[in-house]
């Protein structure tokens, strides 16, 4: 039996069952290269013969559009946004994540509940309230945290042009200048991620490295997890070149 473990009481209607799948999440602040690493890791896993299901923040067909429209209007308070994000996650959990784990897939999550843990606390929510809100979430088998510093992050984000209102924390009134607000907000997020890395045992990788080197380290971490679960006993791993996607093929849509 491979029962799921949860942050809280879990889902009351979920029957005890064997869940042979694996849940892996990639975490990190905006601009650390999660999308590129997700693409490369998925391709590698599929070459190894694993079925992969990819999910990400605010991608629920039921709630995702509602969140996008609410953010455009900027009319809701921070707790309403928190509940919308929780609803988005709950929908994806029931329709994507749980079925995939039950059927033995590898689930790759571009951000997970740790994103909510960090963002909601920075926005003034009680830490335990946020944890309880996501008590129905399964604990990932592996959390890969791409860590960077604020100076590197600023150099990557400024060339994009206009900084997103919420990505810069302008709703928190940290400053009138969006770039200054971005620096303060992202610094606060990094502190929360660092605390969670120690609390939840994240696998921490230096996001300032070349993308190919980061990918090798991700594959090593996943290989170690799979070896511990016996996944590598029968098939032989197929090594494929590590090469970051070009600008033309890399994902262009930022998920916040």
Backbone as JSON, one array per atom type, in Angstrom:
{
  "sequence": "XXXXXXXXXXXXXXXXXXXXXXXXXXXXXXXXXXXXXXXXXXXXXXXXXXXXXXXXXXXXXXXXXXXXXXXXXXXXXXXXXXXXXXXXXXXXXXXXXXXXXXXXXXXXXXXXXXXXXXXXXXXXXXXXXXXXXXXXXXXXXXXXXXXXXXXXXXXXXXXXXXXXXXXXXXXXXXXXXXXXXXXXXXXXXXXXXXXXXXXXXXXXXXXXXXXXXXXXXXXXXXXXXXXXXXXXXXXXXXXXXXXXXXXXXXXXXXXX",
  "N": [[0.83, -1.2, 0.0], [0.47, 2.23, -0.81], [-0.32, 4.71, 0.72], [-1.64, 8.04, 0.6], [-0.24, 10.93, 2.16], [-1.27, 13.73, 4.06], [-1.43, 17.34, 4.48], [-3.18, 18.08, 6.42], [-6.23, 16.87, 7.59], [-6.93, 15.7, 5.25], [-8.89, 14.46, 2.48], [-12.17, 13.78, 3.2], [-13.91, 12.12, 1.77], [-12.31, 10.49, 0.29], [-11.43, 7.29, -0.4], [-9.42, 4.82, 1.34], [-6.62, 3.72, -0.45], [-4.38, 2.26, -2.88], [-1.79, 4.2, -4.06], [0.11, 4.4, -6.56], [1.42, 6.38, -7.98], [3.56, 9.33, -8.32], [4.17, 12.43, -6.8], [5.55, 15.38, -7.71], [6.82, 18.57, -7.18], [7.74, 21.77, -8.43], [9.06, 24.58, -7.06], [9.38, 28.14, -6.44], [10.21, 31.63, -6.72], [8.82, 34.19, -8.93], [10.25, 34.25, -12.19], [12.45, 32.5, -11.94], [12.88, 30.44, -13.67], [11.19, 28.18, -13.75], [9.31, 27.16, -15.65], [10.87, 26.46, -17.89], [12.5, 24.44, -16.76], [10.53, 22.59, -16.02], [9.55, 21.76, -18.52], [11.81, 20.49, -19.63], [12.27, 18.47, -17.72], [9.93, 16.98, -17.86], [10.08, 15.96, -20.5], [12.33, 14.32, -20.24], [11.44, 12.44, -18.32], [9.36, 11.21, -19.74], [10.78, 9.98, -21.78], [11.99, 8.03, -20.27], [9.92, 6.33, -20.0], [7.77, 6.87, -18.35], [4.44, 7.82, -17.58], [3.28, 11.1, -17.63], [1.68, 13.71, -15.95], [0.96, 17.06, -16.08], [0.49, 19.88, -14.05], [-0.56, 23.12, -12.87], [-0.37, 26.31, -11.18], [-3.37, 28.12, -10.87], [-4.64, 26.95, -13.09], [-7.04, 25.69, -13.28], [-9.9, 24.69, -15.08], [-12.35, 25.41, -14.09], [-12.05, 27.49, -12.18], [-9.87, 29.07, -12.86], [-10.17, 31.12, -14.86], [-11.89, 32.84, -13.55], [-10.28, 33.79, -11.47], [-8.37, 35.22, -12.94], [-9.96, 37.27, -14.04], [-10.85, 38.49, -11.7], [-8.48, 39.51, -10.68], [-7.87, 41.41, -12.58], [-9.8, 43.34, -12.08], [-9.18, 44.06, -9.48], [-10.7, 44.2, -7.18], [-11.24, 42.6, -5.02], [-10.64, 41.44, -1.63], [-7.66, 40.34, 0.16], [-8.17, 37.89, 1.44], [-10.33, 36.82, 0.1], [-9.17, 36.38, -2.39], [-7.35, 34.44, -1.57], [-9.06, 32.31, -0.95], [-10.14, 31.81, -3.46], [-7.89, 30.88, -4.86], [-7.46, 28.56, -3.39], [-9.75, 27.15, -4.07], [-9.27, 26.78, -6.78], [-7.06, 25.07, -6.65], [-8.23, 22.88, -5.32], [-10.06, 21.96, -7.23], [-8.34, 21.14, -9.3], [-6.95, 19.19, -7.91], [-8.89, 17.19, -7.41], [-9.72, 16.51, -10.01], [-7.45, 16.14, -11.59], [-4.92, 15.61, -10.2], [-5.3, 13.6, -8.11], [-6.61, 11.43, -9.6], [-4.5, 10.89, -11.41], [-2.38, 10.08, -9.73], [-3.54, 7.83, -8.64], [-3.54, 6.16, -10.8], [-0.91, 5.67, -11.32], [0.72, 7.62, -12.5], [3.33, 10.08, -12.99], [3.12, 13.07, -11.42], [3.72, 16.32, -12.25], [4.0, 19.36, -10.77], [3.75, 22.71, -11.36], [4.44, 24.93, -9.23], [2.88, 24.65, -6.02], [0.94, 24.04, -3.07], [2.64, 25.41, -1.44], [3.21, 27.81, -2.59], [0.89, 29.26, -2.02], [1.11, 29.2, 0.77], [3.31, 30.89, 1.16], [2.63, 33.35, -0.21], [0.14, 34.1, 0.93], [0.72, 34.41, 3.65], [2.62, 36.47, 3.57], [0.91, 38.43, 2.75], [-0.5, 38.94, 5.02], [-2.14, 36.98, 6.15], [-3.02, 34.62, 8.7], [-0.63, 32.25, 9.64], [-1.24, 29.59, 10.46], [-3.91, 29.46, 9.74], [-3.78, 29.45, 6.95], [-2.43, 27.03, 6.52], [-4.32, 25.25, 7.53], [-6.37, 25.71, 5.74], [-5.49, 24.46, 3.45], [-5.46, 21.84, 4.26], [-6.45, 19.59, 3.05], [-4.73, 18.86, 1.09], [-2.48, 16.63, -0.55], [0.76, 15.63, 0.63], [3.65, 16.36, -1.17], [5.88, 14.01, -2.8], [8.35, 14.88, -3.48], [9.91, 17.99, -3.33], [11.15, 20.44, -5.29], [13.07, 23.14, -5.04], [13.78, 26.08, -6.56], [16.1, 28.29, -5.9], [16.95, 31.7, -5.64], [18.57, 34.95, -5.56], [17.67, 38.31, -4.66], [18.88, 40.3, -6.23], [19.69, 38.95, -8.58], [17.19, 38.12, -9.45], [15.9, 40.54, -10.04], [17.44, 41.43, -12.2], [16.62, 39.61, -14.09], [13.9, 40.03, -14.37], [13.35, 42.77, -14.91], [14.01, 43.29, -17.69], [11.69, 42.38, -18.92], [9.87, 44.4, -19.06], [6.98, 46.17, -18.18], [6.09, 45.56, -14.85], [4.1, 43.11, -13.3], [1.15, 43.86, -11.43], [0.34, 42.41, -9.08], [2.46, 40.66, -8.85], [4.45, 42.34, -8.13], [3.63, 43.09, -5.68], [2.1, 45.37, -5.27], [-0.41, 45.67, -4.25], [-0.05, 45.59, -1.57], [0.81, 47.97, -0.67], [3.55, 48.61, -0.41], [5.18, 50.49, -1.4], [5.36, 53.35, -3.61], [6.67, 53.15, -6.03], [6.78, 50.71, -8.52], [8.97, 49.01, -9.02], [10.55, 49.19, -6.75], [8.69, 48.26, -4.93], [8.39, 45.67, -5.93], [10.92, 44.59, -5.33], [10.88, 44.61, -2.5], [8.63, 43.01, -1.96], [9.21, 40.51, -3.21], [11.46, 39.83, -1.75], [10.38, 39.35, 0.76], [8.84, 37.1, 0.11], [10.86, 35.28, -0.53], [12.03, 34.9, 1.95], [10.01, 33.51, 3.27], [9.92, 31.18, 1.72], [12.45, 30.16, 2.28], [12.16, 29.53, 4.98], [10.2, 27.53, 4.79], [11.6, 25.66, 3.32], [13.35, 24.58, 5.16], [11.51, 23.6, 7.02], [9.89, 21.73, 5.61], [11.67, 20.17, 4.24], [12.69, 20.73, 1.61], [14.28, 20.06, -1.54], [16.89, 21.93, -2.34], [17.95, 24.01, -4.93], [20.4, 25.91, -6.64], [19.3, 28.54, -8.41], [20.69, 30.32, -9.93], [22.48, 29.13, -11.53], [23.55, 27.76, -14.74], [20.89, 26.81, -16.91], [21.05, 24.14, -17.94], [22.72, 22.84, -16.14], [21.22, 23.02, -13.81], [19.09, 21.39, -14.58], [20.3, 18.87, -14.73], [20.78, 18.44, -12.03], [18.19, 18.38, -11.07], [17.26, 16.05, -12.3], [18.93, 14.19, -11.07], [17.98, 14.34, -8.44], [15.35, 13.42, -8.77], [15.88, 10.86, -9.76], [17.07, 9.7, -7.52], [14.89, 9.66, -5.78], [13.17, 7.92, -7.19], [14.7, 5.6, -7.23], [14.61, 4.93, -4.54], [12.02, 4.13, -4.36], [11.93, 1.92, -5.88], [11.61, 2.16, -8.62], [13.58, 2.04, -10.54], [14.45, -0.51, -10.83], [13.75, -2.39, -12.84], [13.48, -1.18, -15.59], [16.03, 0.27, -17.69], [17.63, 3.32, -17.31], [17.32, 5.94, -19.67], [19.55, 8.07, -21.0], [19.29, 11.34, -22.02], [20.36, 14.17, -23.92], [21.03, 17.16, -22.08], [19.47, 20.05, -22.62], [18.46, 23.29, -22.73], [15.21, 24.54, -23.68], [14.77, 26.44, -26.67], [14.16, 29.99, -27.21], [12.1, 30.09, -28.96], [10.67, 27.76, -28.58], [10.18, 27.57, -25.91], [7.87, 27.77, -23.13], [5.54, 30.45, -23.23], [3.63, 31.64, -21.68], [3.07, 33.11, -18.65], [2.4, 31.8, -15.49], [0.62, 32.81, -12.77]],
  "CA": [[0.0, 0.0, 0.0], [1.14, 3.52, -0.83], [-1.35, 5.71, 1.05], [-1.23, 9.44, 0.55], [-0.17, 11.68, 3.4], [-1.85, 15.05, 3.83], [-1.01, 18.4, 5.38], [-4.15, 18.09, 7.51], [-7.07, 15.69, 7.68], [-7.12, 15.12, 3.94], [-10.23, 14.5, 1.89], [-12.98, 12.8, 3.93], [-14.59, 11.19, 0.87], [-11.33, 9.73, -0.47], [-11.26, 5.98, 0.25], [-8.04, 4.32, 1.4], [-6.3, 3.01, -1.69], [-2.98, 2.25, -3.26], [-1.5, 5.29, -4.99], [1.48, 4.12, -7.04], [2.0, 7.54, -8.65], [4.51, 10.18, -7.59], [3.86, 13.86, -6.89], [6.75, 16.21, -7.66], [6.51, 19.97, -7.43], [8.84, 22.72, -8.57], [8.69, 25.83, -6.42], [10.32, 29.25, -6.57], [9.58, 32.91, -7.02], [8.69, 34.5, -10.34], [11.47, 34.54, -12.92], [13.59, 31.62, -11.64], [13.03, 29.44, -14.72], [10.43, 26.96, -13.49], [8.68, 26.63, -16.86], [11.91, 25.8, -18.68], [12.89, 23.2, -16.1], [9.39, 21.68, -16.09], [9.52, 21.2, -19.87], [12.94, 19.57, -19.79], [12.1, 17.33, -16.83], [8.85, 16.16, -18.4], [10.59, 15.25, -21.66], [13.23, 13.26, -19.76], [10.63, 11.39, -17.69], [8.61, 10.48, -20.77], [11.73, 9.11, -22.45], [12.2, 6.9, -19.38], [8.75, 5.45, -20.06], [6.76, 7.23, -17.36], [3.35, 8.71, -17.95], [3.43, 12.35, -16.88], [0.58, 14.68, -15.95], [1.48, 18.35, -15.63], [-0.52, 20.8, -13.55], [0.06, 24.36, -12.45], [-1.14, 27.3, -10.43], [-4.49, 28.82, -11.54], [-4.97, 26.33, -14.37], [-8.32, 24.99, -13.21], [-10.91, 25.17, -16.04], [-13.5, 25.91, -13.35], [-11.77, 28.69, -11.39], [-8.75, 29.85, -13.38], [-10.61, 32.35, -15.54], [-12.46, 33.72, -12.52], [-9.16, 34.44, -10.78], [-7.78, 36.2, -13.86], [-10.87, 38.42, -14.14], [-10.86, 39.17, -10.4], [-7.23, 40.26, -10.54], [-7.94, 42.57, -13.45], [-10.63, 44.35, -11.43], [-8.52, 44.43, -8.22], [-11.78, 44.63, -6.29], [-11.43, 41.66, -3.92], [-9.62, 41.54, -0.58], [-6.64, 39.29, 0.12], [-8.7, 36.62, 1.89], [-11.15, 36.29, -1.0], [-8.22, 35.83, -3.35], [-6.81, 33.2, -1.0], [-10.08, 31.27, -1.09], [-10.24, 31.48, -4.89], [-6.74, 30.05, -5.18], [-7.7, 27.25, -2.77], [-10.76, 26.48, -4.89], [-8.58, 26.36, -8.01], [-6.25, 23.9, -6.32], [-9.13, 21.77, -4.99], [-10.6, 21.45, -8.48], [-7.29, 20.39, -10.0], [-6.62, 18.02, -7.1], [-9.91, 16.16, -7.6], [-9.9, 16.1, -11.41], [-6.19, 15.86, -12.25], [-3.83, 15.07, -9.4], [-5.67, 12.33, -7.48], [-6.74, 10.36, -10.61], [-3.2, 10.55, -11.97], [-1.64, 9.31, -8.73], [-4.21, 6.53, -8.49], [-3.23, 5.35, -11.97], [0.52, 5.44, -11.44], [1.41, 8.66, -13.25], [4.15, 11.08, -12.32], [2.48, 14.38, -11.49], [4.63, 17.46, -12.13], [3.24, 20.55, -10.42], [4.42, 24.0, -11.43], [3.92, 25.52, -7.98], [1.96, 23.8, -5.26], [0.35, 24.82, -1.98], [3.68, 26.24, -0.81], [3.03, 29.15, -3.15], [-0.13, 29.91, -1.21], [1.66, 29.39, 2.11], [4.19, 32.06, 1.15], [1.94, 34.57, -0.63], [-0.92, 34.5, 1.86], [1.33, 34.88, 4.9], [3.19, 37.78, 3.29], [-0.21, 39.38, 2.65], [-1.1, 39.18, 6.33], [-2.98, 35.89, 6.65], [-2.45, 33.84, 9.78], [0.1, 31.11, 9.09], [-1.97, 28.34, 10.71], [-5.15, 29.52, 8.95], [-3.45, 29.04, 5.58], [-2.12, 25.6, 6.55], [-5.59, 24.54, 7.7], [-7.14, 25.88, 4.5], [-5.0, 23.45, 2.51], [-5.3, 20.57, 4.95], [-6.89, 18.49, 2.18], [-3.72, 18.66, 0.05], [-1.47, 15.59, -0.3], [2.14, 16.07, 0.76], [4.42, 15.87, -2.32], [6.99, 13.09, -2.55], [9.59, 15.62, -3.69], [9.76, 19.42, -3.62], [12.37, 20.99, -5.88], [13.0, 24.58, -4.83], [14.77, 26.86, -7.3], [16.36, 29.44, -5.05], [17.8, 32.74, -6.19], [18.67, 36.13, -4.7], [16.86, 39.41, -5.18], [19.61, 41.02, -7.28], [19.59, 38.16, -9.8], [15.8, 38.12, -9.88], [15.62, 41.85, -10.64], [18.07, 41.47, -13.52], [15.86, 38.77, -15.02], [12.52, 40.49, -14.52], [13.28, 44.12, -15.46], [13.94, 43.32, -19.16], [10.35, 42.06, -19.41], [9.1, 45.63, -19.23], [6.08, 46.5, -17.08], [5.97, 44.52, -13.83], [2.72, 42.79, -12.92], [0.68, 44.54, -10.21], [0.39, 41.52, -7.92], [3.81, 40.11, -8.77], [5.29, 43.34, -7.47], [3.09, 43.35, -4.35], [1.57, 46.73, -5.18], [-1.62, 45.64, -3.43], [0.33, 45.65, -0.16], [1.24, 49.34, -0.38], [4.93, 48.58, 0.06], [5.86, 51.65, -1.97], [4.7, 53.88, -4.8], [7.39, 52.72, -7.21], [6.56, 49.27, -8.69], [10.22, 48.26, -8.96], [10.91, 49.13, -5.34], [7.72, 47.36, -4.31], [8.75, 44.32, -6.37], [12.08, 44.16, -4.56], [10.47, 44.34, -1.12], [7.68, 41.9, -1.93], [9.89, 39.27, -3.53], [12.35, 39.53, -0.63], [9.52, 38.74, 1.78], [8.49, 35.76, -0.36], [12.06, 34.44, -0.42], [12.2, 34.55, 3.35], [9.03, 32.47, 3.58], [10.36, 29.95, 1.06], [13.6, 29.64, 3.02], [11.62, 28.91, 6.2], [9.52, 26.29, 4.42], [12.61, 24.71, 2.86], [13.83, 23.89, 6.36], [10.4, 22.91, 7.68], [9.35, 20.63, 4.81], [12.73, 19.39, 3.64], [12.83, 20.94, 0.17], [15.56, 19.91, -2.22], [17.18, 23.31, -2.75], [18.9, 24.14, -6.03], [20.8, 27.28, -6.94], [18.69, 28.93, -9.68], [21.58, 31.22, -10.66], [23.32, 28.32, -12.4], [23.08, 27.57, -16.11], [19.71, 25.92, -16.91], [21.41, 22.74, -18.17], [23.26, 22.29, -14.9], [20.07, 22.86, -12.91], [18.32, 20.24, -15.03], [21.01, 17.66, -14.31], [20.58, 18.28, -10.59], [16.8, 17.95, -10.91], [17.18, 14.64, -12.69], [19.58, 13.41, -10.02], [17.08, 14.28, -7.29], [14.24, 12.55, -9.14], [16.42, 9.51, -9.85], [17.25, 9.21, -6.15], [13.55, 9.35, -5.27], [12.66, 6.74, -7.88], [15.47, 4.44, -6.77], [14.12, 4.58, -3.21], [10.71, 3.52, -4.53], [12.08, 0.73, -6.7], [11.22, 2.39, -10.01], [14.69, 1.84, -11.47], [14.93, -1.88, -10.74], [13.55, -3.12, -14.09], [13.93, -0.49, -16.8], [17.3, 0.98, -17.67], [17.43, 4.73, -17.61], [17.8, 6.43, -20.96], [20.11, 9.41, -20.83], [19.12, 12.22, -23.18], [21.13, 15.4, -23.71], [20.41, 18.25, -21.34], [19.53, 21.26, -23.43], [17.32, 24.16, -22.44], [14.44, 24.89, -24.85], [15.06, 27.74, -27.25], [13.13, 31.0, -26.97], [10.96, 29.84, -29.84], [9.9, 26.61, -28.12], [9.92, 27.65, -24.47], [6.53, 28.29, -22.82], [5.49, 31.91, -23.24], [2.57, 32.14, -20.8], [3.45, 33.08, -17.24], [1.31, 31.41, -14.59], [0.78, 33.43, -11.46]],
  "C": [[0.88, 1.26, 0.0], [0.11, 4.61, -0.54], [-0.78, 7.11, 0.96], [-1.16, 10.02, 1.96], [-0.6, 13.11, 3.1], [-1.3, 16.06, 4.84], [-1.93, 18.49, 6.59], [-4.91, 16.78, 7.54], [-7.33, 15.04, 6.32], [-8.54, 15.28, 3.43], [-11.1, 13.42, 2.52], [-13.64, 11.77, 3.03], [-13.62, 10.31, 0.08], [-11.07, 8.41, 0.23], [-9.8, 5.59, 0.32], [-7.75, 3.48, 0.16], [-4.81, 3.04, -1.91], [-2.76, 3.33, -4.31], [-0.06, 5.12, -5.48], [2.16, 5.3, -7.72], [2.91, 8.34, -7.73], [4.17, 11.64, -7.86], [5.14, 14.66, -6.67], [6.37, 17.64, -7.98], [7.78, 20.79, -7.53], [8.37, 24.07, -8.05], [9.77, 26.89, -6.65], [9.58, 30.51, -6.94], [9.48, 33.11, -8.53], [10.07, 34.75, -10.96], [12.65, 33.64, -12.64], [13.77, 30.52, -12.68], [12.28, 28.15, -14.51], [9.89, 26.34, -14.77], [9.68, 25.89, -17.74], [12.3, 24.46, -18.08], [11.78, 22.16, -16.13], [9.36, 20.99, -17.45], [10.61, 20.16, -20.05], [12.76, 18.32, -18.94], [11.0, 16.41, -17.35], [9.35, 15.34, -19.6], [11.48, 14.08, -21.23], [12.43, 12.11, -19.15], [9.87, 10.56, -18.72], [9.53, 9.55, -21.56], [12.03, 7.87, -21.6], [11.02, 5.93, -19.38], [7.66, 5.76, -19.06], [5.66, 8.08, -17.99], [3.4, 9.93, -17.06], [2.18, 13.21, -17.05], [1.13, 15.98, -15.36], [0.32, 19.23, -15.19], [0.19, 22.05, -13.04], [-0.92, 25.31, -11.81], [-2.15, 28.0, -11.33], [-4.81, 28.23, -12.91], [-6.26, 25.53, -14.34], [-9.29, 25.55, -14.25], [-12.11, 25.8, -15.34], [-13.24, 27.28, -12.73], [-10.73, 29.61, -12.02], [-9.15, 31.16, -14.02], [-11.19, 33.35, -14.55], [-11.36, 34.48, -11.78], [-8.56, 35.53, -11.66], [-8.64, 37.45, -13.95], [-10.9, 39.21, -12.83], [-9.61, 40.02, -10.22], [-7.21, 41.49, -11.44], [-8.73, 43.69, -12.79], [-10.04, 44.86, -10.14], [-9.54, 44.86, -7.16], [-11.93, 43.75, -5.06], [-10.34, 41.83, -2.86], [-8.73, 40.3, -0.6], [-7.18, 37.93, 0.53], [-9.61, 35.99, 0.83], [-10.27, 35.7, -2.08], [-7.66, 34.5, -2.85], [-7.78, 32.05, -1.16], [-10.26, 30.86, -2.55], [-9.09, 30.57, -5.31], [-6.9, 28.64, -4.59], [-8.73, 26.46, -3.56], [-10.15, 25.98, -6.2], [-7.78, 25.09, -7.75], [-7.14, 22.68, -6.06], [-9.71, 21.14, -6.26], [-9.57, 20.63, -9.23], [-6.9, 19.12, -9.24], [-7.59, 16.88, -7.39], [-9.94, 15.63, -9.03], [-8.61, 15.71, -12.11], [-5.22, 15.07, -11.37], [-4.16, 13.7, -8.81], [-5.85, 11.22, -8.51], [-5.4, 9.93, -11.19], [-2.38, 9.71, -11.0], [-2.23, 7.92, -8.55], [-3.84, 5.58, -9.63], [-1.74, 5.26, -12.27], [1.29, 6.45, -12.25], [2.37, 9.43, -12.35], [3.45, 12.42, -12.51], [3.54, 15.45, -11.26], [3.79, 18.71, -11.89], [4.12, 21.78, -10.48], [3.8, 24.88, -10.36], [2.92, 24.56, -7.34], [1.43, 24.66, -4.12], [1.36, 25.7, -1.26], [3.64, 27.67, -1.35], [2.0, 29.93, -2.35], [0.38, 30.16, 0.21], [2.49, 30.67, 2.17], [3.41, 33.34, 0.87], [0.91, 35.03, 0.4], [-0.36, 35.03, 3.17], [1.94, 36.26, 4.7], [2.09, 38.84, 3.21], [-1.0, 39.49, 3.95], [-1.99, 38.09, 6.87], [-2.26, 35.15, 7.78], [-1.83, 32.57, 9.22], [-0.68, 29.8, 9.27], [-3.28, 28.31, 9.93], [-4.9, 29.03, 7.52], [-3.17, 27.54, 5.54], [-3.41, 24.79, 6.68], [-6.44, 24.59, 6.44], [-6.76, 24.81, 3.49], [-4.75, 22.11, 3.18], [-5.71, 19.37, 4.14], [-5.85, 18.13, 1.13], [-2.76, 17.52, 0.4], [-0.08, 16.21, -0.19], [2.94, 15.52, -0.42], [5.52, 14.9, -1.9], [8.33, 13.8, -2.69], [9.26, 17.06, -4.03], [11.1, 19.95, -4.07], [12.26, 22.51, -5.85], [14.13, 25.28, -5.56], [14.96, 28.18, -6.56], [17.29, 30.43, -5.74], [17.88, 33.89, -5.19], [17.96, 37.28, -5.39], [17.57, 40.15, -6.31], [19.52, 40.28, -8.61], [18.17, 38.19, -10.34], [15.45, 39.44, -10.58], [16.22, 41.94, -12.04], [17.31, 40.66, -14.55], [14.49, 39.36, -15.33], [12.43, 41.85, -15.2], [13.23, 44.14, -16.99], [12.56, 42.98, -19.72], [9.54, 43.31, -19.73], [8.27, 45.91, -18.0], [5.95, 45.31, -16.13], [4.51, 44.35, -13.44], [2.37, 43.4, -11.55], [0.82, 43.65, -8.99], [1.77, 40.9, -7.75], [4.76, 41.06, -8.06], [4.76, 43.7, -6.08], [2.54, 44.75, -4.17], [0.3, 46.79, -4.34], [-1.32, 45.74, -1.94], [0.79, 47.04, 0.27], [2.65, 49.38, 0.22], [5.73, 49.76, -0.45], [5.16, 52.09, -3.23], [5.37, 53.41, -6.09], [7.26, 51.21, -7.38], [7.84, 48.45, -8.6], [10.7, 48.13, -7.51], [9.98, 48.18, -4.58], [8.02, 45.91, -4.67], [9.91, 43.77, -5.53], [11.68, 43.79, -3.13], [9.58, 43.1, -1.03], [8.38, 40.56, -2.18], [10.87, 38.87, -2.43], [11.57, 38.85, 0.5], [9.14, 37.31, 1.4], [9.68, 34.81, -0.19], [12.3, 34.01, 1.02], [11.24, 33.44, 3.76], [9.44, 31.14, 2.96], [11.54, 29.33, 1.81], [13.15, 28.96, 4.31], [10.97, 27.56, 5.87], [10.51, 25.24, 3.94], [13.15, 23.91, 4.03], [12.71, 23.05, 6.99], [9.97, 21.65, 6.93], [10.42, 19.82, 4.07], [12.82, 19.51, 2.13], [14.22, 20.51, -0.3], [15.88, 21.26, -2.86], [18.25, 23.31, -3.83], [19.17, 25.62, -6.31], [20.3, 27.66, -8.33], [19.56, 29.89, -10.48], [22.49, 30.46, -11.62], [22.75, 28.28, -13.82], [21.92, 26.58, -16.1], [20.05, 24.45, -17.12], [21.95, 22.08, -16.9], [22.14, 22.09, -13.87], [19.29, 21.61, -13.28], [19.0, 18.93, -14.63], [20.78, 17.39, -12.83], [19.13, 17.85, -10.29], [16.65, 16.47, -11.22], [17.83, 13.75, -11.65], [18.66, 13.25, -8.82], [15.9, 13.35, -7.56], [14.7, 11.09, -9.2], [16.6, 8.9, -8.46], [15.91, 8.83, -5.53], [13.04, 8.05, -5.89], [13.4, 5.48, -7.45], [14.97, 3.98, -5.4], [12.76, 3.9, -3.26], [10.75, 2.29, -5.44], [11.73, 0.91, -8.16], [12.32, 2.05, -11.0], [15.15, 0.39, -11.5], [14.83, -2.63, -12.07], [14.07, -2.36, -15.3], [15.3, 0.15, -16.6], [17.06, 2.41, -18.06], [18.03, 5.1, -18.96], [18.28, 7.85, -20.75], [19.93, 10.2, -22.12], [19.86, 13.51, -22.89], [20.33, 16.44, -22.94], [20.58, 19.51, -22.16], [18.28, 22.08, -23.19], [16.58, 24.48, -23.72], [14.82, 26.27, -25.37], [13.94, 28.7, -26.96], [11.89, 30.73, -27.8], [10.07, 28.71, -29.34], [9.55, 26.68, -26.65], [8.52, 28.22, -24.23], [6.55, 29.79, -22.68], [4.49, 32.49, -22.24], [3.01, 31.99, -19.36], [2.23, 32.75, -16.4], [1.56, 32.02, -13.24], [-0.28, 32.9, -10.53]]
}
